[in-house]
Amino acid sequence: MPELPEVQTIASELNRKLKNRIIKSVVVNAPKMVAVGPGTVSNIRTADKRSTDKFISLLEGEKVLSVQRRAKLLIFDLSGSLCILVHLKMTGQFIFEDKKLRAKTGGKYRMFNKLYAPLVKLPSKHTHVIFNFIDGSTLYFNDIRKFGYMKLVRDDELNQVRELQEYGPEPLSKQFTFSTFLTAVKNVLSNKLKIKIFLMDAKKIAGIGNIYSDEILFHAGVRPMRRVSSLTNKELAAIYKWIKPVLIKGIKAKGSSVGDFVRTDGSWGQMGKFHFVYGRKGQKCKKCGSIIEAVKLGGRTGSFCPHCQK
């Protein structure tokens, strides 16, 4: 799943590319993936033609003012006091294609981050929503697993969107102080909660997932399966210390393309080159040479160095 650095990469690129572009038309190939109104959109959805038609009609003629991020959620601010909220979930992708990129790629892109993955011409069977702009450019929303969603809401409905209200603090904001971090730790109700699971809880801290929790804990010298209640103040300080640097490095590298994350031009992020433990089970630790191990935690895999992390 794209995490904070990947979603921020997409937001920054789309903000630059889409700003002031006007939507000419919208095509929805998977009606269950779009909704109108602030209600929560679950993974178990049924197609609603009236809602889909409304989604399309409201967007036609709208100008894109900005694209921002909150946690792992993309927020498209539109001219008519409307917003599109987009969650990419596991495999959501955006490709923005203008005449220049179309001429360069022939409209074909790799949807998986493997050199042997086939080039796929867009729109493909995995393209579920298409935004056509009046200047001839196109924004494709692809999602192989169809877990992602788009929700169109009015600006005055944003305070009714449950996802936005439940997110914890943004870890890159000035407001995310060590005191804020400790408060979140102290509010943990279960003494058995593992630190990796804590870091991945968007209600505690917004935007950290499987990749960056592993990397943060490696640099902090703490194993992912440690209980939050067992951590010393020194260890908590080390974890907090490494949250911002790891996330910032991920943003500078344009995200981790380790599965199906691609940038908005179809190119890959480079953060995977700098991973110390994530996805490196059985390989040598870049720091000490020990073999990287992995453990299952809450259905996710936590990778760690048995020597560097205690």
RAUR-V720194 format. One line per field, one symbol per residue. ss: DSSP state (2 for helix, 1 for strand, 0 for the rest). A space follows every 50 residues. Layout:
ss=???
This chain:
ss=00022222222222222200011111110022211100000000000022 22222222200011111111001111110001111110000111111022 22222001110000000011100000111111100001111110000011 11112222220222220011000000022222222200000001222222 00001100022222222222000000122200222222222222222222 22000100000000000001222200000000010000001111111001 1111100000
